């Protein structure tokens, strides 16, 4: 397959795939922020937690413990997270797809395009479910008031 050429240069993917990558990239960062909001809530003792448990999108979350090591002034500090956030390579693909090149570039492989389409399908299913849940919650709140 040939590269995709525009007036700005050459791109490794079509506009439709780029838009899918852009949406995945946006939801990855939303998931990351929501996960850390949940982690701040989760690390407190149960009697000190206020409000409902924050939710996050599980597309980019793995049930695997993650340890981050930071260097303090005197010694290393270890921070343990009960879950792992992964980007599935979306950030790198998005950065490659958004910048034009002066020379023709290699297009994304079939496996990469299939992975992008699969993740995007899962994302749209998740977002639709979340929107339906939010509409039902809003309707219930209107009925209650």
HELIX and SHEET records of a PDB file:
HELIX    1   1 UNK A   15  UNK A   42  1                                  28    
HELIX    2   2 UNK A   46  UNK A   48  5                                   3    
HELIX    3   3 UNK A   58  UNK A   60  5                                   3    
HELIX    4   4 UNK A   90  UNK A   98  1                                   9    
HELIX    5   5 UNK A  110  UNK A  144  1                                  35    
SHEET    1   A 2 UNK A   4  UNK A   5  0                                        
SHEET    2   A 2 UNK A  10  UNK A  11 -1                                        
SHEET    1   B 2 UNK A  61  UNK A  62  0                                        
SHEET    2   B 2 UNK A  84  UNK A  85 -1                                        
SHEET    1   C 2 UNK A  66  UNK A  71  0                                        
SHEET    2   C 2 UNK A  76  UNK A  81 -1                                        
END                                                                             
